[in-house]
């Protein structure tokens, strides 16, 4: 496990495919990943009757209920230095 990372360091590892978490988060099974739609064959979003839209990469958070949601870091997350790689389930 790599510990005590800044967000700048963590995001580089996330871009390389690693799962990241924060020591300060209460849920120890919670982590963030970079999701690349192209890598999963989902480069175009088709909306019925409204056209097609290209998708770009974004971050996903696996939360408390083990469900995935789109994640945007808070100011506290971007300034924190307690980021670490996640090696759980």
C-alpha positions as MATLAB code, in Angstrom:
seq = 'XXXXXXXXXXXXXXXXXXXXXXXXXXXXXXXXXXXXXXXXXXXXXXXXXXXXXXXXXXXXXXXXXXXXXXXXXXXXXXXXXXXXXXXXX';
ca = [
       0.000    0.000    0.000;
       1.270    3.460   -0.901;
       0.267    5.994    1.805;
       0.359    9.728    2.566;
      -0.165   10.854   -1.016;
      -1.328   14.279   -2.120;
      -4.270   14.430   -4.513;
      -1.846   15.331   -7.317;
       0.113   12.143   -6.676;
      -3.038   10.070   -6.211;
      -4.613   11.180   -9.473;
      -1.527   10.109  -11.421;
      -1.858    6.610   -9.928;
      -5.608    6.643  -10.598;
      -4.962    7.505  -14.251;
      -2.663    4.461  -14.378;
      -5.540    2.227  -13.234;
      -5.058    2.047   -9.466;
      -7.855    2.289   -6.899;
      -7.459    5.127   -4.370;
      -8.961    5.905   -0.985;
      -8.398    8.369    1.833;
      -7.287    7.436    5.342;
      -9.753   10.054    6.614;
     -12.798    8.394    5.058;
     -14.910    6.471    7.588;
     -15.930    3.697    5.206;
     -12.813    1.565    4.688;
     -14.386   -0.186    1.663;
     -14.881    3.095   -0.204;
     -12.551    3.974   -3.066;
     -12.296    5.978   -6.285;
     -11.319    4.864   -9.787;
     -10.931    6.473  -13.181;
     -13.560    5.117  -15.575;
     -12.717    5.238  -19.255;
     -15.836    4.596  -21.383;
     -13.728    3.880  -24.496;
     -11.933    1.051  -22.678;
     -15.356   -0.526  -22.014;
     -16.790   -0.018  -25.510;
     -19.025    2.842  -24.355;
     -17.569    5.805  -26.234;
     -20.981    7.069  -27.432;
     -24.080    7.767  -25.325;
     -27.236    7.322  -27.403;
     -30.244    9.233  -26.142;
     -33.524    8.167  -27.781;
     -34.657   10.860  -30.164;
     -31.985   13.301  -29.044;
     -28.858   12.103  -30.823;
     -25.529   10.649  -29.857;
     -22.987   12.182  -27.501;
     -19.307   11.281  -27.040;
     -18.289   10.308  -23.510;
     -15.053   11.268  -21.791;
     -13.357    9.641  -18.807;
     -14.643   10.395  -15.325;
     -14.137    9.277  -11.722;
     -16.372    6.746   -9.989;
     -16.764    6.217   -6.253;
     -17.657    2.861   -4.759;
     -19.688    3.927   -1.772;
     -21.001    2.473    1.470;
     -23.672    0.352   -0.190;
     -21.141   -1.022   -2.706;
     -22.922    0.958   -5.448;
     -21.014    3.084   -7.950;
     -21.645    6.799   -8.515;
     -19.956    9.578  -10.445;
     -17.587   11.381   -8.090;
     -16.277   14.920   -8.034;
     -13.633   15.662   -5.390;
     -14.327   18.318   -2.776;
     -11.856   21.073   -1.950;
     -10.907   19.054    1.137;
     -10.188   15.996   -1.023;
      -7.954   17.962   -3.389;
      -5.958   19.515   -0.536;
      -5.645   16.339    1.552;
      -2.384   14.435    1.923;
      -3.887   11.209    3.279;
      -4.582    9.518   -0.058;
      -3.502    5.882   -0.361;
      -3.813    3.001   -2.762;
      -6.730    0.659   -2.033;
      -6.083   -3.094   -1.892;
      -9.347   -4.383   -0.413;
     -12.005   -6.482   -2.077;
];
